[in-house]
């Protein structure tokens, strides 16, 4: 567990893990550039704690690499990474470890976020969107026999695979990058739906905005890289890697809808200019299929989270996300670990 100033959440997360540990397991916390009592709390619960201080290389990837270096002295067959704000569902740790050991592949558990009690409609929309991305999408890939991306928490790795990739990275989406790097060397991740890892969205608006910027910004930067990778012949020779690159190449839903709408407008303009109707018909088909997929997904997976009476909030949520894109598309990588504000309201 890599933790940066997580004193508000880490105790519950560690207790959740310890309750599922077996004899011989080790619980290691990397207290990374902490200025609070994260390390003391973790020690008090019984975790092995290593503290890291580096003013230049401050990101989760560097913290994970530091923890792996510490464990390298006496490694176990499987390493599991859980974020410091997460709790495990019943039996999740056993399922992650068993899958990683049996398949000798990286394993991604079902990592979900829930809206805190009393939060607004916009977080209900965010919860549905996150569920679509981290559960429904991964379940579909699994049923097709395809690999999946790593989503950040609840990841299990056979130890030998960790020696094949560089973990020390300051990338905004270090988990996605790690999954791609492993797939590139022939070890693409797969999904374990039965292993639940749960957390809450931030309570504060500033925390939720920071989290959204990090996720969306990381996705956009990986998207640009994936488009370059599709031009390489070697990418098309590696089926697992190609699947993940194509998955990354799908823009975030708000941006995808904007692109499809733009194609519809362009198709209409071409038709009005007397240049034929083919482009317009294709654009209409694209937007119809996208809307049908969204409605079907909401009906099957989102009605409990986002009742029909609250669907009016989706355009406002999408508009708020869209306003973030221009700056994120061209922004450089952050120099420091961007920790989500987990403070409670009130």
Residue pairs with C-beta under 8 A, 6 or more apart in sequence:
1 10
1 13
1 14
1 17
1 27
1 28
1 29
1 30
1 47
1 67
1 81
1 82
1 83
1 84
2 29
2 30
2 32
2 60
2 63
2 64
2 67
2 81
2 83
2 84
3 10
3 29
3 30
3 31
3 32
3 34
3 38
3 42
3 63
3 84
4 31
4 32
4 33
4 34
4 38
4 60
4 63
4 337
4 339
5 34
5 35
5 36
5 38
5 339
6 13
6 38
6 84
6 85
6 339
6 342
7 36
7 37
7 38
7 41
8 342
8 343
9 84
9 85
9 342
10 29
10 38
10 41
10 42
10 84
10 85
11 41
11 45
12 87
13 82
13 83
13 84
13 85
13 86
13 87
14 27
14 29
14 42
14 45
14 46
14 47
15 45
16 86
16 87
16 88
17 27
17 82
17 88
17 93
18 27
18 45
18 46
19 88
20 88
20 91
20 92
20 93
20 94
21 27
21 93
22 94
24 76
25 76
26 48
26 71
26 76
27 46
27 47
27 48
28 47
28 48
28 49
28 50
28 67
28 70
28 71
29 38
29 39
29 42
29 47
29 48
29 49
29 50
29 84
30 49
30 50
30 51
30 52
30 63
30 64
30 66
30 67
30 70
31 38
31 39
31 42
31 49
31 50
31 51
31 52
32 51
32 52
32 58
32 60
32 62
32 63
32 66
32 337
33 52
33 53
33 54
33 55
33 58
33 337
34 51
38 84
39 49
39 51
42 49
43 49
50 66
50 67
50 70
52 62
52 63
52 66
54 62
56 335
57 168
57 170
58 170
58 335
58 336
58 337
59 169
59 170
59 171
59 174
59 334
59 336
59 337
60 174
60 337
61 167
61 168
61 169
61 170
61 171
61 174
61 177
61 178
62 168
62 169
62 170
63 337
64 81
64 167
64 174
65 166
65 167
65 168
68 79
68 162
68 167
71 79
75 159
76 159
77 101
77 158
77 159
78 96
78 97
78 100
78 101
78 156
78 157
78 158
78 159
79 156
79 157
79 159
79 162
80 93
80 96
80 97
80 100
80 154
80 155
80 156
80 157
81 153
81 154
81 155
81 156
81 157
82 88
82 153
82 154
82 197
83 152
83 153
83 199
85 199
85 200
85 340
85 342
86 111
86 153
86 154
86 197
86 198
86 199
87 197
87 198
87 199
88 154
88 195
88 196
88 197
88 198
89 110
89 195
89 196
89 197
89 198
90 196
91 194
91 195
92 109
92 154
92 194
92 195
92 196
92 197
93 195
95 109
95 192
95 194
95 195
96 107
96 109
96 154
96 155
96 156
96 192
96 195
97 156
99 107
99 156
99 190
99 192
99 195
100 106
100 107
100 156
100 157
100 158
101 158
103 190
104 158
104 161
105 158
105 161
105 187
105 188
105 189
105 190
106 150
106 155
106 156
106 157
106 158
106 161
106 179
106 182
106 187
106 188
106 189
106 190
107 155
107 156
107 157
107 189
107 190
107 191
107 192
107 195
108 138
108 148
108 149
108 150
108 151
108 154
108 155
108 179
108 189
108 190
108 191
108 192
109 153
109 154
109 155
109 156
109 192
109 195
109 196
109 197
110 134
110 135
110 138
110 154
110 191
110 192
110 193
110 194
110 195
110 196
110 197
111 134
111 151
111 152
111 153
111 154
111 197
111 198
111 199
112 130
112 131
112 134
112 135
112 196
112 197
112 198
112 199
113 126
113 127
113 130
113 134
113 198
113 199
113 200
113 201
114 127
114 198
114 199
114 200
114 201
115 123
115 124
115 126
115 127
115 200
115 201
115 305
116 123
116 200
116 201
116 203
119 201
119 203
121 310
121 313
122 313
122 316
122 317
122 320
123 201
123 208
124 305
124 306
124 310
124 313
125 306
125 310
125 313
125 314
125 317
126 201
126 208
126 212
126 317
127 201
127 305
127 306
128 298
128 301
128 302
128 305
128 306
129 253
129 317
131 301
131 302
131 305
132 253
132 297
132 301
132 302
133 151
134 151
135 193
135 301
136 297
136 301
137 148
137 247
138 148
138 149
138 151
138 191
138 193
139 191
139 193
141 147
141 148
141 191
141 243
141 247
142 148
142 190
142 191
142 193
146 243
147 183
147 188
147 189
147 190
147 240
147 243
147 244
148 179
148 189
148 190
148 191
148 244
148 247
149 175
149 176
149 179
149 180
149 189
149 244
149 247
149 248
150 175
150 176
150 178
150 179
150 189
151 175
152 175
153 197
153 199
154 195
154 196
154 197
155 175
155 189
156 192
161 182
161 187
164 182
164 185
164 187
165 178
165 181
165 182
165 185
166 181
167 178
169 177
169 178
170 333
170 334
170 335
171 177
171 218
171 221
171 333
172 214
172 217
172 218
172 221
172 333
172 334
172 338
173 215
173 218
173 219
173 221
173 222
176 218
176 219
176 222
176 248
177 222
179 188
179 189
179 244
180 222
180 241
180 244
180 245
180 248
182 188
182 189
183 189
183 238
183 240
183 241
183 243
183 244
184 238
184 241
186 238
186 240
188 240
188 241
188 243
188 244
201 208
201 211
202 208
202 210
202 211
202 340
202 341
202 342
203 342
203 343
203 344
203 345
204 341
204 343
204 345
206 341
207 340
207 341
207 342
207 343
210 338
210 340
210 341
211 340
212 321
212 324
213 324
213 328
214 338
214 340
216 252
216 321
216 324
216 325
216 328
217 324
217 328
217 331
219 248
219 252
220 251
220 252
220 255
220 325
220 328
220 329
221 333
222 248
223 248
223 249
223 251
225 248
226 245
226 246
226 248
226 249
227 249
229 235
229 245
230 245
230 246
230 249
235 241
235 242
235 245
236 242
250 256
251 259
252 321
253 294
253 318
254 318
254 321
254 322
254 325
255 322
255 325
256 290
257 290
257 318
258 322
260 283
260 286
260 287
260 290
261 287
263 279
263 282
263 283
263 286
264 280
264 283
264 284
264 286
264 287
266 279
266 283
267 279
267 280
267 281
267 282
267 283
267 284
268 280
268 283
270 276
270 279
270 280
271 277
271 279
271 280
298 306
298 311
306 313
